[in-house]
Amino acid sequence: MNNELVEFLEQLRHRYPAETEFHQAVTEVAKSVWPFIEKNPQYRKAKILERATEPERTIMFRVTWLNRHGEVQINRGYRVQMNSAIGPYKGGLRFHPSVTLGTLKFLAFEQVFKNALTTLPMGGGKGGSDFDPKGKTDEEVMAFCQAFMNELYRHIGPNTDVPAGDIGVGGREIGYLFGQYKKIRNEFTGVLTGKRLNWSGSRIREEATGYGLIYFTEEMLHTRNLSLTDKTVVISGSGNVAQFAAEKAFLRGAKVVTMSDSDGAIYDPAGFNGEKLAYIKELKNVRRGRIKEYAQQHRCQYLEKQHPWGIKCDVALPCATQNEISEQDAKTLVQNGCICVAEGANMPSTPEAVEVFLGRKILYGPGKAANAGGVSVSGLEMSQNSLRLQWTTEEVDKRLAEIMKAIHNQCVRFGEADGFTNYVNGANVAGFRKVAEAMLDQGVV
Ligand code: NDP
């Protein structure tokens, strides 16, 4: 590594000693874009990378609410408004006990470049809380969401910052958050995306990240004259992204054999069909049960406390959480014949795992490109809200597929060298370039 780059990263670690996931995300981007910055001294002079790693604004607040027993509960809420050079801050809210400021800074930083790739005018942000929706009643979730919005409403707005869902935040939570924002502000605006269809949501938003992931995977496979038909696919997670990735992969003729949650993975060698996927959706979204129940119901293998990466596959789609594929998992995947890894989750592969994928020259699509379908349709939801119109399913799906293709093209354009596309470099350089140009245009702000 270049000395200046080493020094930049050391300073970052010194400034934010506890934020290891943030260091990890910045290190990956900085390594990719450094040669590009050296060729373009105007970025160096304007300290674009230094400015891009300091959030424009960080909001942290106390959230107090009463549980079903009338006991006082205290959580911490956050919103990291990372960069607004190309549009209003945009990015999800995560409700999970593991949430820290460092987690949200890594996600917000990634979001800036992801949003730049989508071709839509959106800046980057991320927020959330250490609140755990698991095991809570609907009333408790509502009480928490209302208390959270009682502070967040001051900092967001349809032209300022437009949050959406992420882990632990789905249609139910977006509904409670939107209802409270509307009550406080007395206005019905597109302040959140992921809204339900009958109150100005977009068609395909729920499906967008998973479907977009599959469109991106297909683009990658096409570069090697391959398709998803008859490929064995391994998926982690069983939430929003995993469910719709599995659905679209199945519709494209692939055999999806695994899903997981934080307790373990299921392995169904026959593959999921429409009926089995409907069971999983009902189990996870309505009954809010554990994936283990699928194994009991369908008499298949349950891998307790395990990830699915030991199962032989052609394509792996990590769709649960960050750092869920270790170096050893990556080696196992490649040894078992996996030719393509596309990330539905954000940063699911450790840096060592990424090295394995790139070293073996398999198709490796990083999250900021491969899972950008969700925020893309969120951007389309914002457009529809501004127009006070709702587009058809076909219209939104067509635009989603076009955007994923455009993202893939940018990755190839900026990431191809010696006949191999390094999608990490491609996505980082293409996203960085767009944001950097806008920051230069707008002066030192
Ligand atoms: P959900 O909350 O709907 O589902 C998350 C899934 O991952 C659940 O199956 C959950 O299991 C599992 N999971 C969460 N944390 C862990 C953990 N620490 N270890 C093992 N499993 C875990 O979230 P989404 O599907 O929305 O998000 C999944 C990933 O996709 C995240 O990385 C998110 O940032 C990313 N993403 C999401 C987008 C979206 O539109 N929703 C857009 C782009 C990226 P359990 O139920 O046991 O917690």
Boltz pocket constraint, residues with backbone or C-beta under 6 A from the ligand:
constraints:
  - pocket:
      binder: B
      contacts: [[A, 165], [A, 166], [A, 167], [A, 168], [A, 169], [A, 170], [A, 205], [A, 209], [A, 237], [A, 238], [A, 239], [A, 240], [A, 241], [A, 242], [A, 260], [A, 261], [A, 262], [A, 263], [A, 289], [A, 319], [A, 320], [A, 321], [A, 322], [A, 344], [A, 345], [A, 346], [A, 371], [A, 372], [A, 374], [A, 375]]
      max_distance: 6.0
